[in-house]
Amino acid sequence: MNIPKMRTVPEASAELKALDEHTALTQCAIRRLVLDGKIKSVKAGRKHLINFDDLLAYLLNPFHEETPEEEAPAAVTHISTDRMTEYKKNIGLIK
């Protein structure tokens, strides 16, 4: 059975620093990867637990192909700027 190496962000940063003492990846950068959804995490209270092997895999290939965002369906209509300004005046947001 292969047990995942679950680490908090500071622990993952320290372990990465132990593997490569000249790494430029900071705790803040790892946290941003987690919050942006580029690295999966499990929330434990206020902490995010990340699989250290997944972090290393992401660092080996950070430019994997992502699915492109879908275009808005044709049925969606866009409100013109003039019409939005008129609406904001009507509800009192602008004078």
N, C-alpha and C positions, 0 to 999 in steps of 0.2 A: 504494500500500500504506500503510495507516494503522498506524503503530507505536505500541503502547501506552506510555503514560508510567508506567513502573514506578518506584516510589519506595519507599525505606525509610520507616519511620514518622517519624523526625526530618526527613528530606528533604520528606516530604509536609506536615508541620507548618510547615516553613520556607516552602515554596512557597505554602501557604494564607495564612500570615502576610504574604507579599509581595503577595498579591492583596487581602487585607483586613487592614490593620494592627491593627484593633480586634477581631479575632476572639477569641472566648472558647474556641475548641476547642484543647485542649492535646495534647501528644504522648501523654499518659496516656489521654486520651479517645479518641484515634484508635486506640491500641493496644487499648483495651477493645472498641471496635467490631469490630476484627479478631478478637480472642479470642472474642467472643460470636457470631461468624459473620455479623454484619450486613454486613460488607464482606469480599469474597473476597480471599484472599491466597495468595501462593506462598512457600513456605519456602525460604530460601537459607542454609544453615548454621543459625545461630541467629537470623537476621533474617527478618522478614516483609516481602515486597515486595507493595505494593498498587498497583493501577492508579489513578492520580490522578484520571482522568476518572470512574471508578466512585465514588470518594470524593465528588467534587462532585455526581454524580447522586444519591447517597444523601442528601447534605445538602439537596438540592432537594426531596426527597420522603422524609423519614425514617419516615413513618407508613404506608408501603405495607402492603397487607393481607397478613398472614402466614397460612399454613395452620393451622387450629386443631389442637390436639393430639387424637389419637384417644383415645376412651375404652377402658378395659380390656375385653377380651372377656368375655362372660358366663361362660366356663368358668373364669376365674381366681377363686380363693377367697381371701378375706382372713382372716388369723389374728387372732383376738380378742386383746385386751390380756392377759386372764387366761391364755390358752393360751401366749402368748409369754413371759410372766413365768415360768410353770411350766417352759417349755423352757430359759430362761436359768438357772434354778435347777438343773435337771438337768445341764447341761453345766458348771456351776461359775462362770458369769459374775457371778451375784449370790448373796448368802447369804439 
